Amino acid sequence: MSDHVWVSKARAADVSLIGQFDTDIWVENQDLAIKAQELNERGQPVPESMCPKKIWGDDLAPHFKTIPHLISAQCHWIVSARAADILRQFDLGSGALYPVTEGIFQKDQVTRVPGDYFCWIFGNEKQGFVADQTPSKRPFGVAGLRWQMPIMLADDDIAVSRGVLEGPDVWLDPNLFQSLFVSENLSDRAASAAGTTDFLKAQEADAKAKLDEQDAKLRKFQQAYVGKLPGAESSNINMLTSLNTQLDATTQALARLEQNKSYVESMAALQQNQASQMGEHGATPQGRQGELQQLQAQEADLTSRYTDDYPDVVSVRRKIRELREQIANAPAPVAATATAPTPKPVDSIAALQLRTQLRSMDQEIAMKKRDQASIQSQLHLYQERVASSPEVEEEYKSITRDNQTAQTFYDELLNKIQTATMAANLEKRQQGEQFRVMDEPNLPESPSSPKRPVYIMGGLAAGLFLGLLIVGTLEYLDTAVRTERDIWAFTKLPTLGVIAFTGEPELVKSRRKWFRRRSTDLTAGTKPLMNAGG
């Protein structure tokens, strides 16, 4: 297993990190700021009182949209909060990260740049640079005493002794000018990762036991309060409405049965009285008259409820007609002797029918009462569910909240175990590099294309060039003679005189091709003002 040491040349060659900033301590006491710089450059501790609390852009500074995670502000090294979080994972020894409490501002000292920043004090010095095994070294000052960083750095370009692995992880080496070293012992990291994995697994076992306990508690509660859990209120209310409707229908049916039973009982009592009278007096006219009156009363009741074609109405009327014929054809009654025995009354068919109807009604009434009791029992059950829903809901929320907390904690532990296991495996394979996102991806603040100013200026330049080209071409193609200079240019002969013309000239339009000037030639046929010759 090997150990890693990183070296940075940010202090030596990265000019982009030197920001155009002023600090409060530089403005108030430059000597104190320079002293703090000297201490920090030698890897010695620097007190917080010598570090800046406020930083702002100087007169030449632009408007800062973003600031790098590492900058130099008037002799002090400033890091962002993200970079500080990464540095805290190392052993800083006597080094420190002092907060810039007031923050970083634009050059107006009013507009603050978002984010927290810290003053980085290196605070440690180690002499471990091995010049003999560093081929790319460059002398600095007196050769052989101090060296400076190579211009281009690659892996294994700089050699250090193994003793630098002892002590803090961040240090400066006085023999290598403006160097900054960061070390991390892989064996310690592997052991730490393995210990972390074991610890997380123990925590995961406890969390799983607690989660199982919460699941069992939740399951028992759901079984104990079936129908009362949150979400069942609407179904319970719908069932209450349905049961109330069924109860009303059953109660009305029971009332109708009780009414019909009372009527049938009265009819049965009347039949029994008539049968008793007939048993006492035999088939006397008085008995037949009583039976006739009973049938007439039954007829009146049936006709009030049914039509004349109803079978029961037709049957009763037929019986009345037959009974009247019997009364009309019956012989004169004979006086009964004192010693004649009284015959036992015999139930008529109508009385037997009424009794059968009464028994059927009793059965229906008993069934309706059972249905009514069952509906009332269910109604009471659902009313109790609806009434107890608020208390059950509160208790259910408490149980589910505890269950969800246990579930979330268990899931987080599983993720941490997976990460720790992966980290331990990487350390064992000497692939312990950790990748951290310093800048989250974001959308551009302005479109990258089209670049309208470039296109506009390009169009203007192209148009101007094309216009000049067209004008030059037309001027070159124009061979018309207009001045004495044109005559000299074409003939190389001097001008003897100029002949003027009087009168109106005749216009002759010449035909020109496209892009050629349309010129007008003048021809004159008038007499001249001056004659040449004799």
VOSEBA-71347 format. One record per residue (C-alpha): y, x, z; residue in one letter. Coordinates in steps of 0.05 Angstrom, whole numbers, always signed. Example, Ala and Ser with C-alpha at 12.3 -4.5 7.8 and 13.67 -1.06 7.14 Angstrom:
<r <-90,+246,+156>,"A">,
<r <-21,+273,+143>,"S">,
! end
This chain:
<r <+0,+0,+0>,"M">,
<r <+69,+27,-19>,"S">,
<r <+139,+15,+4>,"D">,
<r <+199,-4,-38>,"H">,
<r <+269,+25,-36>,"V">,
<r <+325,-2,-78>,"W">,
<r <+388,+36,-96>,"V">,
<r <+452,+4,-122>,"S">,
<r <+509,+36,-160>,"K">,
<r <+556,-22,-148>,"A">,
<r <+600,+23,-106>,"R">,
<r <+600,+78,-159>,"A">,
<r <+606,+50,-229>,"A">,
<r <+614,-25,-230>,"D">,
<r <+689,-32,-242>,"V">,
<r <+682,-108,-252>,"S">,
<r <+671,-115,-177>,"L">,
<r <+739,-86,-160>,"I">,
<r <+781,-149,-155>,"G">,
<r <+856,-158,-158>,"Q">,
<r <+864,-180,-86>,"F">,
<r <+909,-169,-27>,"D">,
<r <+886,-176,+45>,"T">,
<r <+923,-193,+108>,"D">,
<r <+904,-128,+142>,"I">,
<r <+926,-86,+81>,"W">,
<r <+994,-120,+80>,"V">,
<r <+1004,-116,+155>,"E">,
<r <+975,-46,+170>,"N">,
<r <+952,-3,+111>,"Q">,
<r <+934,+55,+156>,"D">,
<r <+886,+11,+195>,"L">,
<r <+856,-15,+131>,"A">,
<r <+846,+56,+104>,"I">,
<r <+814,+77,+169>,"K">,
<r <+766,+19,+164>,"A">,
<r <+749,+40,+93>,"Q">,
<r <+735,+111,+115>,"E">,
<r <+689,+88,+171>,"L">,
<r <+651,+41,+124>,"N">,
<r <+645,+94,+70>,"E">,
<r <+613,+141,+121>,"R">,
<r <+564,+88,+143>,"G">,
<r <+594,+81,+211>,"Q">,
<r <+605,+15,+249>,"P">,
<r <+672,-20,+238>,"V">,
<r <+699,-70,+290>,"P">,
<r <+715,-140,+267>,"E">,
<r <+788,-131,+285>,"S">,
<r <+795,-81,+227>,"M">,
<r <+767,-131,+176>,"C">,
<r <+808,-182,+136>,"P">,
<r <+813,-255,+156>,"K">,
<r <+851,-278,+94>,"K">,
<r <+847,-254,+21>,"I">,
<r <+889,-276,-38>,"W">,
<r <+901,-254,-111>,"G">,
<r <+955,-204,-123>,"D">,
<r <+1013,-213,-172>,"D">,
<r <+970,-191,-231>,"L">,
<r <+910,-233,-213>,"A">,
<r <+890,-291,-258>,"P">,
<r <+871,-360,-235>,"H">,
<r <+801,-352,-204>,"F">,
<r <+751,-405,-227>,"K">,
<r <+693,-368,-195>,"T">,
<r <+687,-304,-155>,"I">,
<r <+627,-257,-159>,"P">,
<r <+579,-254,-101>,"H">,
<r <+602,-182,-87>,"L">,
<r <+674,-157,-96>,"I">,
<r <+719,-102,-70>,"S">,
<r <+785,-126,-41>,"A">,
<r <+832,-70,-19>,"Q">,
<r <+779,-23,+9>,"C">,
<r <+735,-78,+38>,"H">,
<r <+670,-104,+8>,"W">,
<r <+666,-180,+7>,"I">,
<r <+603,-221,-5>,"V">,
<r <+592,-295,-15>,"S">,
<r <+554,-340,+33>,"A">,
<r <+492,-339,-11>,"R">,
<r <+492,-263,-14>,"A">,
<r <+502,-261,+62>,"A">,
<r <+442,-305,+73>,"D">,
<r <+399,-257,+32>,"I">,
<r <+427,-196,+69>,"L">,
<r <+411,-227,+136>,"R">,
<r <+338,-225,+118>,"Q">,
<r <+341,-149,+123>,"F">,
<r <+350,-106,+185>,"D">,
<r <+424,-89,+181>,"L">,
<r <+422,-43,+242>,"G">,
<r <+494,-26,+261>,"S">,
<r <+519,-63,+199>,"G">,
<r <+552,-131,+203>,"A">,
<r <+576,-190,+163>,"L">,
<r <+643,-212,+191>,"Y">,
<r <+668,-280,+166>,"P">,
<r <+733,-284,+127>,"V">,
<r <+755,-341,+172>,"T">,
<r <+816,-364,+133>,"E">,
<r <+782,-357,+65>,"G">,
<r <+801,-332,-4>,"I">,
<r <+861,-361,-40>,"F">,
<r <+895,-360,-107>,"Q">,
<r <+956,-316,-113>,"K">,
<r <+1000,-374,-89>,"D">,
<r <+964,-365,-21>,"Q">,
<r <+959,-441,-17>,"V">,
<r <+901,-460,-64>,"T">,
<r <+836,-439,-31>,"R">,
<r <+776,-417,-71>,"V">,
<r <+716,-460,-51>,"P">,
<r <+662,-427,-9>,"G">,
<r <+653,-382,+51>,"D">,
<r <+658,-306,+47>,"Y">,
<r <+641,-248,+92>,"F">,
<r <+665,-176,+100>,"C">,
<r <+604,-131,+92>,"W">,
<r <+602,-70,+138>,"I">,
<r <+546,-21,+118>,"F">,
<r <+543,+11,+187>,"G">,
<r <+484,+59,+175>,"N">,
<r <+475,+129,+148>,"E">,
<r <+410,+166,+130>,"K">,
<r <+399,+233,+96>,"Q">,
<r <+338,+223,+54>,"G">,
<r <+359,+239,-17>,"F">,
<r <+312,+291,-49>,"V">,
<r <+352,+326,-103>,"A">,
<r <+295,+371,-127>,"D">,
<r <+254,+310,-148>,"Q">,
<r <+312,+273,-180>,"T">,
<r <+319,+300,-252>,"P">,
<r <+376,+253,-271>,"S">,
<r <+422,+275,-215>,"K">,
<r <+494,+297,-230>,"R">,
<r <+533,+348,-188>,"P">,
<r <+593,+323,-150>,"F">,
<r <+642,+374,-121>,"G">,
<r <+605,+435,-97>,"V">,
<r <+539,+438,-134>,"A">,
<r <+479,+433,-90>,"G">,
<r <+515,+399,-32>,"L">,
<r <+532,+330,-60>,"R">,
<r <+508,+293,-120>,"W">,
<r <+530,+231,-156>,"Q">,
<r <+491,+173,-184>,"M">,
<r <+460,+177,-254>,"P">,
<r <+498,+141,-309>,"I">,
<r <+438,+99,-327>,"M">,
<r <+389,+79,-273>,"L">,
<r <+315,+64,-283>,"A">,
<r <+255,+57,-236>,"D">,
<r <+235,+122,-201>,"D">,
<r <+299,+158,-224>,"D">,
<r <+319,+175,-152>,"I">,
<r <+272,+205,-100>,"A">,
<r <+281,+196,-25>,"V">,
<r <+240,+221,+34>,"S">,
<r <+192,+175,+70>,"R">,
<r <+232,+181,+134>,"G">,
<r <+285,+133,+107>,"V">,
<r <+235,+76,+118>,"L">,
<r <+247,+82,+193>,"E">,
<r <+305,+44,+222>,"G">,
<r <+352,-5,+188>,"P">,
<r <+339,-30,+118>,"D">,
<r <+411,-19,+92>,"V">,
<r <+443,+50,+93>,"W">,
<r <+486,+101,+58>,"L">,
<r <+466,+172,+41>,"D">,
<r <+522,+224,+47>,"P">,
<r <+487,+271,-2>,"N">,
<r <+489,+220,-58>,"L">,
<r <+561,+200,-72>,"F">,
<r <+576,+125,-68>,"Q">,
<r <+504,+106,-61>,"S">,
<r <+478,+44,-27>,"L">,
<r <+404,+39,-8>,"F">,
<r <+363,-21,+13>,"V">,
<r <+292,-13,+37>,"S">,
<r <+238,-61,+58>,"E">,
<r <+169,-42,+85>,"N">,
<r <+116,-79,+47>,"L">,
<r <+64,-70,+101>,"S">,
<r <+110,-103,+152>,"D">,
<r <+125,-159,+103>,"R">,
<r <+51,-170,+88>,"A">,
<r <+35,-173,+163>,"A">,
<r <+93,-219,+174>,"S">,
<r <+71,-264,+116>,"A">,
<r <-1,-266,+142>,"A">,
<r <+24,-282,+212>,"G">,
<r <+68,-336,+185>,"T">,
<r <+10,-366,+147>,"T">,
<r <-34,-367,+209>,"D">,
<r <+22,-398,+251>,"F">,
<r <+35,-451,+199>,"L">,
<r <-39,-468,+194>,"K">,
<r <-42,-478,+269>,"A">,
<r <+19,-522,+265>,"Q">,
<r <-12,-560,+207>,"E">,
<r <-75,-575,+249>,"A">,
<r <-32,-603,+305>,"D">,
<r <+10,-642,+256>,"A">,
<r <-52,-672,+223>,"K">,
<r <-79,-694,+291>,"A">,
<r <-13,-727,+307>,"K">,
<r <-11,-760,+239>,"L">,
<r <-82,-787,+248>,"D">,
<r <-62,-815,+315>,"E">,
<r <-1,-848,+285>,"Q">,
<r <-43,-877,+227>,"D">,
<r <-93,-906,+277>,"A">,
<r <-37,-936,+318>,"K">,
<r <-6,-966,+256>,"L">,
<r <-72,-994,+232>,"R">,
<r <-87,-1025,+300>,"K">,
<r <-18,-1057,+302>,"F">,
<r <-26,-1086,+232>,"Q">,
<r <-94,-1116,+251>,"Q">,
<r <-65,-1146,+316>,"A">,
<r <-5,-1178,+282>,"Y">,
<r <-33,-1204,+217>,"V">,
<r <+17,-1253,+186>,"G">,
<r <+73,-1230,+232>,"K">,
<r <+91,-1165,+198>,"L">,
<r <+156,-1155,+160>,"P">,
<r <+151,-1186,+91>,"G">,
<r <+109,-1245,+113>,"A">,
<r <+169,-1289,+135>,"E">,
<r <+176,-1323,+67>,"S">,
<r <+102,-1340,+62>,"S">,
<r <+102,-1366,+134>,"N">,
<r <+162,-1411,+120>,"I">,
<r <+129,-1437,+57>,"N">,
<r <+65,-1453,+96>,"M">,
<r <+106,-1489,+149>,"L">,
<r <+138,-1533,+96>,"T">,
<r <+70,-1548,+65>,"S">,
<r <+38,-1564,+133>,"L">,
<r <+96,-1610,+152>,"N">,
<r <+86,-1648,+87>,"T">,
<r <+10,-1654,+100>,"Q">,
<r <+22,-1676,+171>,"L">,
<r <+70,-1731,+149>,"D">,
<r <+20,-1756,+97>,"A">,
<r <-38,-1755,+147>,"T">,
<r <+4,-1792,+200>,"T">,
<r <+24,-1846,+150>,"Q">,
<r <-49,-1854,+127>,"A">,
<r <-71,-1859,+199>,"L">,
<r <-19,-1913,+214>,"A">,
<r <-42,-1954,+154>,"R">,
<r <-115,-1949,+177>,"L">,
<r <-96,-1972,+247>,"E">,
<r <-59,-2031,+218>,"Q">,
<r <-117,-2051,+173>,"N">,
<r <-164,-2043,+231>,"K">,
<r <-123,-2091,+274>,"S">,
<r <-125,-2142,+218>,"Y">,
<r <-200,-2136,+208>,"V">,
<r <-211,-2140,+283>,"E">,
<r <-172,-2205,+286>,"S">,
<r <-212,-2232,+228>,"M">,
<r <-277,-2212,+262>,"A">,
<r <-256,-2246,+327>,"A">,
<r <-240,-2309,+289>,"L">,
<r <-308,-2308,+255>,"Q">,
<r <-342,-2298,+323>,"Q">,
<r <-306,-2358,+353>,"N">,
<r <-325,-2402,+295>,"Q">,
<r <-397,-2378,+299>,"A">,
<r <-398,-2395,+374>,"S">,
<r <-372,-2464,+361>,"Q">,
<r <-423,-2476,+307>,"M">,
<r <-478,-2452,+355>,"G">,
<r <-455,-2502,+407>,"E">,
<r <-445,-2562,+362>,"H">,
<r <-492,-2547,+305>,"G">,
<r <-473,-2561,+235>,"A">,
<r <-422,-2614,+256>,"T">,
<r <-362,-2635,+216>,"P">,
<r <-319,-2601,+268>,"Q">,
<r <-355,-2535,+255>,"G">,
<r <-349,-2543,+181>,"R">,
<r <-275,-2559,+189>,"Q">,
<r <-265,-2496,+229>,"G">,
<r <-301,-2455,+177>,"E">,
<r <-259,-2488,+123>,"L">,
<r <-195,-2471,+160>,"Q">,
<r <-218,-2398,+167>,"Q">,
<r <-232,-2393,+92>,"L">,
<r <-164,-2425,+76>,"Q">,
<r <-130,-2374,+121>,"A">,
<r <-168,-2318,+86>,"Q">,
<r <-148,-2347,+19>,"E">,
<r <-75,-2348,+39>,"A">,
<r <-78,-2275,+61>,"D">,
<r <-112,-2252,-3>,"L">,
<r <-66,-2290,-50>,"T">,
<r <-6,-2258,-15>,"S">,
<r <-32,-2190,-35>,"R">,
<r <-71,-2201,-99>,"Y">,
<r <-69,-2243,-162>,"T">,
<r <-110,-2305,-174>,"D">,
<r <-159,-2267,-218>,"D">,
<r <-177,-2218,-162>,"Y">,
<r <-253,-2224,-147>,"P">,
<r <-243,-2235,-72>,"D">,
<r <-194,-2291,-85>,"V">,
<r <-242,-2324,-134>,"V">,
<r <-300,-2318,-85>,"S">,
<r <-261,-2348,-26>,"V">,
<r <-238,-2406,-68>,"R">,
<r <-310,-2419,-91>,"R">,
<r <-334,-2419,-18>,"K">,
<r <-279,-2468,+1>,"I">,
<r <-299,-2514,-56>,"R">,
<r <-373,-2512,-36>,"E">,
<r <-356,-2524,+37>,"L">,
<r <-313,-2584,+20>,"R">,
<r <-371,-2613,-21>,"E">,
<r <-418,-2602,+39>,"Q">,
<r <-370,-2638,+85>,"I">,
<r <-364,-2696,+37>,"A">,
<r <-439,-2703,+28>,"N">,
<r <-458,-2691,+101>,"A">,
<r <-494,-2750,+139>,"P">,
<r <-466,-2781,+201>,"A">,
<r <-474,-2738,+263>,"P">,
<r <-531,-2756,+312>,"V">,
<r <-518,-2755,+386>,"A">,
<r <-553,-2697,+419>,"A">,
<r <-600,-2710,+478>,"T">,
<r <-585,-2679,+545>,"A">,
<r <-650,-2641,+545>,"T">,
<r <-642,-2609,+475>,"A">,
<r <-637,-2532,+479>,"P">,
<r <-574,-2497,+453>,"T">,
<r <-590,-2456,+390>,"P">,
<r <-571,-2383,+390>,"K">,
<r <-512,-2369,+343>,"P">,
<r <-529,-2330,+281>,"V">,
<r <-477,-2282,+250>,"D">,
<r <-454,-2301,+182>,"S">,
<r <-451,-2254,+122>,"I">,
<r <-375,-2251,+128>,"A">,
<r <-380,-2229,+201>,"A">,
<r <-430,-2175,+182>,"L">,
<r <-384,-2150,+127>,"Q">,
<r <-325,-2147,+175>,"L">,
<r <-365,-2108,+226>,"R">,
<r <-387,-2058,+172>,"T">,
<r <-315,-2052,+149>,"Q">,
<r <-293,-2039,+221>,"L">,
<r <-344,-1984,+230>,"R">,
<r <-321,-1951,+165>,"S">,
<r <-249,-1955,+188>,"M">,
<r <-267,-1924,+255>,"D">,
<r <-299,-1865,+218>,"Q">,
<r <-238,-1857,+173>,"E">,
<r <-191,-1860,+232>,"I">,
<r <-232,-1808,+270>,"A">,
<r <-230,-1762,+209>,"M">,
<r <-155,-1771,+200>,"K">,
<r <-144,-1755,+273>,"K">,
<r <-186,-1691,+266>,"R">,
<r <-145,-1672,+204>,"D">,
<r <-81,-1687,+242>,"Q">,
<r <-102,-1643,+301>,"A">,
<r <-122,-1586,+253>,"S">,
<r <-55,-1590,+217>,"I">,
<r <-17,-1591,+283>,"Q">,
<r <-56,-1530,+306>,"S">,
<r <-40,-1491,+242>,"Q">,
<r <+32,-1514,+247>,"L">,
<r <+37,-1488,+317>,"H">,
<r <+6,-1421,+295>,"L">,
<r <+57,-1411,+238>,"Y">,
<r <+115,-1433,+282>,"Q">,
<r <+94,-1380,+333>,"E">,
<r <+90,-1328,+277>,"R">,
<r <+160,-1344,+253>,"V">,
<r <+188,-1344,+324>,"A">,
<r <+157,-1277,+341>,"S">,
<r <+175,-1242,+275>,"S">,
<r <+239,-1208,+302>,"P">,
<r <+204,-1174,+360>,"E">,
<r <+145,-1155,+317>,"V">,
<r <+191,-1127,+264>,"E">,
<r <+227,-1082,+314>,"E">,
<r <+162,-1055,+342>,"E">,
<r <+135,-1046,+271>,"Y">,
<r <+197,-1006,+251>,"K">,
<r <+188,-960,+310>,"S">,
<r <+115,-948,+294>,"I">,
<r <+127,-937,+219>,"T">,
<r <+186,-891,+234>,"R">,
<r <+142,-847,+278>,"D">,
<r <+88,-849,+225>,"N">,
<r <+136,-830,+170>,"Q">,
<r <+164,-773,+211>,"T">,
<r <+95,-746,+224>,"A">,
<r <+78,-753,+150>,"Q">,
<r <+141,-717,+128>,"T">,
<r <+130,-661,+178>,"F">,
<r <+58,-654,+155>,"Y">,
<r <+79,-651,+81>,"D">,
<r <+132,-598,+96>,"E">,
<r <+80,-556,+133>,"L">,
<r <+33,-560,+74>,"L">,
<r <+88,-536,+27>,"N">,
<r <+106,-479,+75>,"K">,
<r <+33,-459,+81>,"I">,
<r <+27,-457,+5>,"Q">,
<r <+90,-415,-1>,"T">,
<r <+69,-368,+56>,"A">,
<r <+0,-359,+25>,"T">,
<r <+30,-343,-42>,"M">,
<r <+78,-293,-10>,"A">,
<r <+21,-259,+27>,"A">,
<r <-20,-253,-36>,"N">,
<r <+39,-224,-74>,"L">,
<r <+52,-173,-19>,"E">,
<r <-21,-151,-20>,"K">,
<r <-16,-141,-95>,"R">,
<r <+48,-101,-88>,"Q">,
<r <+86,-156,-124>,"Q">,
<r <+130,-175,-66>,"G">,
<r <+193,-184,-106>,"E">,
<r <+230,-246,-85>,"Q">,
<r <+270,-285,-136>,"F">,
<r <+329,-322,-109>,"R">,
<r <+377,-365,-149>,"V">,
<r <+447,-337,-138>,"M">,
<r <+483,-383,-187>,"D">,
<r <+458,-453,-200>,"E">,
<r <+459,-473,-274>,"P">,
<r <+519,-517,-291>,"N">,
<r <+552,-548,-351>,"L">,
<r <+608,-510,-387>,"P">,
<r <+679,-528,-369>,"E">,
<r <+701,-530,-442>,"S">,
<r <+665,-540,-508>,"P">,
<r <+641,-476,-542>,"S">,
<r <+650,-506,-612>,"S">,
<r <+690,-524,-652>,"P">,
<r <+746,-475,-635>,"K">,
<r <+804,-515,-661>,"R">,
<r <+859,-463,-655>,"P">,
<r <+817,-412,-694>,"V">,
<r <+803,-464,-748>,"Y">,
<r <+876,-486,-753>,"I">,
<r <+902,-415,-758>,"M">,
<r <+848,-397,-808>,"G">,
<r <+865,-458,-851>,"G">,
<r <+939,-440,-850>,"L">,
<r <+925,-368,-870>,"A">,
<r <+877,-390,-925>,"A">,
<r <+927,-441,-952>,"G">,
<r <+984,-391,-953>,"L">,
<r <+941,-339,-989>,"F">,
<r <+917,-391,-1040>,"L">,
<r <+988,-415,-1052>,"G">,
<r <+1013,-344,-1064>,"L">,
<r <+955,-331,-1110>,"L">,
<r <+969,-393,-1152>,"I">,
<r <+1044,-377,-1157>,"V">,
<r <+1029,-305,-1178>,"G">,
<r <+979,-327,-1229>,"T">,
<r <+1026,-378,-1260>,"L">,
<r <+1082,-327,-1262>,"E">,
<r <+1036,-277,-1295>,"Y">,
<r <+1015,-326,-1350>,"L">,
<r <+1086,-349,-1365>,"D">,
<r <+1110,-311,-1429>,"T">,
<r <+1174,-350,-1442>,"A">,
<r <+1238,-309,-1456>,"V">,
<r <+1298,-333,-1416>,"R">,
<r <+1343,-273,-1401>,"T">,
<r <+1365,-207,-1432>,"E">,
<r <+1319,-173,-1382>,"R">,
<r <+1260,-212,-1411>,"D">,
<r <+1279,-188,-1482>,"I">,
<r <+1281,-116,-1458>,"W">,
<r <+1216,-125,-1421>,"A">,
<r <+1179,-150,-1483>,"F">,
<r <+1213,-111,-1540>,"T">,
<r <+1243,-50,-1507>,"K">,
<r <+1304,-60,-1553>,"L">,
<r <+1377,-68,-1533>,"P">,
<r <+1414,-134,-1541>,"T">,
<r <+1468,-134,-1595>,"L">,
<r <+1498,-201,-1579>,"G">,
<r <+1486,-271,-1554>,"V">,
<r <+1494,-329,-1602>,"I">,
<r <+1515,-394,-1570>,"A">,
<r <+1500,-464,-1597>,"F">,
<r <+1541,-528,-1597>,"T">,
<r <+1516,-599,-1598>,"G">,
<r <+1456,-630,-1565>,"E">,
<r <+1393,-589,-1568>,"P">,
<r <+1328,-619,-1592>,"E">,
<r <+1276,-622,-1538>,"L">,
<r <+1208,-600,-1558>,"V">,
<r <+1154,-606,-1505>,"K">,
<r <+1102,-553,-1508>,"S">,
<r <+1031,-567,-1490>,"R">,
<r <+1006,-525,-1432>,"R">,
<r <+938,-521,-1400>,"K">,
<r <+924,-540,-1327>,"W">,
<r <+960,-497,-1275>,"F">,
<r <+1010,-475,-1329>,"R">,
<r <+1084,-490,-1325>,"R">,
<r <+1110,-544,-1371>,"R">,
<r <+1171,-510,-1403>,"S">,
<r <+1222,-541,-1451>,"T">,
<r <+1239,-502,-1516>,"D">,
<r <+1308,-510,-1545>,"L">,
<r <+1317,-511,-1620>,"T">,
<r <+1385,-520,-1651>,"A">,
<r <+1405,-540,-1721>,"G">,
<r <+1479,-541,-1711>,"T">,
<r <+1529,-493,-1738>,"K">,
<r <+1543,-429,-1700>,"P">,
<r <+1608,-411,-1668>,"L">,
<r <+1606,-341,-1698>,"M">,
<r <+1581,-318,-1765>,"N">,
<r <+1546,-253,-1773>,"A">,
<r <+1557,-214,-1838>,"G">,
<r <+1609,-225,-1893>,"G">,
! end
